Amino acid sequence: MEFIFGGRLGRLGYFGYSLGFGIFLTLLLLPVGKLLIPDGGGATPNRMAIATFIYVLALFASVFVGLILTVKRLHDFGLSGWYYLLIIAVQAVLFGLAFGFHSTDLTWVAVGTQVLIWFLMSFWPGTEGPNAYGER
């Protein structure tokens, strides 16, 4: 696990990898979404099952890649990767409240918080020089 979660990741690396992976997933999933669009023959159960399977795989891949990138970026700040749980908890509470109260305003707050966290992780400088998690 040290190979996967160990080490540090700078701003440019985090920005590039997260943006690149997002573009990759978008390009991968756009054609898959066409399997769900009713055309002349309609969306068949087989097409829907294949599309759902691919979407679930993409979801797991994005969670895993996001976890690795964020843990390494937190290491660059000199923080433990366990702080990722705090980020997840804040998001879960915000989205849970938005869902529970059927509030579009809270949904926008939750989405805005996600975007803010991504910008901070992408552009806030990490610690200079080596830290407890290695050199950059």
C-alpha positions in Angstrom: 0.0 0.0 0.0 3.0 2.3 0.5 3.6 2.3 -3.2 0.0 3.4 -3.9 -0.6 5.9 -1.1 3.0 6.8 -0.2 4.8 9.9 -1.3 3.7 13.4 -2.3 2.0 15.0 -5.2 2.5 18.7 -6.1 -0.1 21.2 -7.4 0.5 20.7 -11.0 0.5 16.9 -10.7 -2.8 16.9 -8.8 -4.4 19.4 -11.2 -3.2 17.5 -14.3 -4.0 14.0 -13.1 -7.4 14.9 -11.8 -8.4 16.9 -14.8 -7.0 14.3 -17.2 -8.8 11.5 -15.5 -12.0 13.5 -15.5 -11.7 14.0 -19.3 -10.8 10.4 -19.8 -13.9 9.3 -17.9 -16.1 11.7 -19.8 -14.8 10.5 -23.2 -15.3 6.9 -22.0 -18.8 7.3 -20.7 -20.3 9.5 -23.4 -20.6 6.6 -25.8 -21.8 4.3 -23.0 -24.6 6.8 -22.3 -25.8 6.3 -25.8 -26.7 2.7 -24.8 -29.4 4.2 -22.6 -31.0 6.5 -25.2 -34.0 5.0 -26.8 -33.5 4.9 -30.5 -35.3 2.9 -33.2 -35.2 -0.3 -31.1 -35.4 1.3 -27.7 -33.1 0.9 -24.7 -33.1 -2.9 -24.2 -32.5 -4.5 -20.8 -29.2 -5.9 -22.1 -27.9 -2.5 -23.1 -29.0 -1.0 -19.8 -27.3 -3.8 -17.9 -24.0 -3.3 -19.8 -24.2 0.5 -19.4 -24.9 0.2 -15.7 -22.0 -2.2 -15.2 -19.6 0.1 -17.0 -20.9 3.1 -15.0 -20.3 1.2 -11.7 -16.8 0.3 -12.8 -16.1 3.9 -13.7 -17.5 5.0 -10.3 -15.2 2.7 -8.4 -12.2 3.7 -10.6 -12.9 7.4 -10.0 -13.2 6.9 -6.2 -10.0 4.9 -6.1 -8.0 7.4 -8.3 -9.5 10.3 -6.4 -8.5 8.7 -3.1 -4.9 8.2 -4.2 -4.5 11.7 -5.7 -6.0 13.4 -2.6 -4.0 11.4 -0.1 -0.7 12.2 -1.9 -1.7 15.8 -2.2 -2.5 15.9 1.6 1.0 14.4 2.1 2.4 17.4 0.2 0.7 19.7 2.7 2.4 17.7 5.5 -1.0 16.2 6.6 -2.0 12.6 7.0 -4.1 10.9 4.4 -6.7 10.3 7.0 -7.8 13.9 6.7 -9.5 12.7 3.6 -12.2 11.3 5.8 -12.9 14.8 7.1 -13.3 16.0 3.5 -15.7 13.1 2.8 -17.6 13.7 6.0 -18.2 17.4 5.2 -19.4 16.5 1.8 -21.7 13.7 3.1 -23.3 16.0 5.6 -23.9 18.8 3.1 -25.3 16.5 0.4 -27.3 14.6 3.1 -28.9 17.9 4.3 -29.6 19.0 0.8 -31.3 15.7 0.0 -33.1 15.6 3.3 -34.5 19.1 3.1 -35.0 18.9 -0.7 -33.0 22.1 -0.9 -31.4 23.2 -4.2 -29.6 26.0 -2.2 -27.9 23.4 0.0 -27.1 21.4 -3.1 -25.3 24.4 -4.5 -23.4 24.9 -1.2 -22.3 21.3 -1.3 -21.2 21.5 -4.9 -19.5 24.8 -4.3 -17.6 23.3 -1.3 -16.4 20.4 -3.6 -15.2 22.9 -6.2 -13.5 25.0 -3.5 -11.7 21.9 -2.1 -10.6 21.0 -5.6 -9.2 24.5 -6.3 -7.4 24.5 -2.9 -5.9 21.1 -3.6 -4.9 22.2 -7.1 -3.4 25.6 -6.4 -2.5 25.9 -2.8 1.3 25.4 -2.4 2.5 22.4 -0.4 5.3 22.4 2.1 8.7 23.4 0.8 11.4 20.8 0.9 11.2 17.3 2.4 8.5 16.5 5.0 7.5 13.4 6.9 6.1 11.9 3.7 9.2 12.3 1.6 10.5 14.7 -1.0 8.6 16.0 -3.9 
